[in-house]
């Protein structure tokens, strides 16, 4: 699931540098990232092999009344500074708007 953050940035870069064909290819990669339902997420809460990272924009997170218990708030725009601190053998779910 860590691909989500990188792929979102890749979409912007692809369109900027390579145009629509690269965007279509990147969009296909995003579509292949597994999605999780609310019930699926609830079933995993408390699982030590499961990490939830809230990557909503700061103002969206601050204004939200909905926060997932146990989720870690990270700035997706600074992913390169924090992505390596999470174990690769864990399941990581990114929560976004």
Secondary structure, 3 states (H helix, E strand, C coil): CCHHHHHHHHHHHHHHHHCHHHHHHHHHHHHHCCCCCHHHHHHHCCCCCEEEEECCCHHHHHHCCCCCCCCEECCHHHHHHHHHHCCCCCEEEEECC
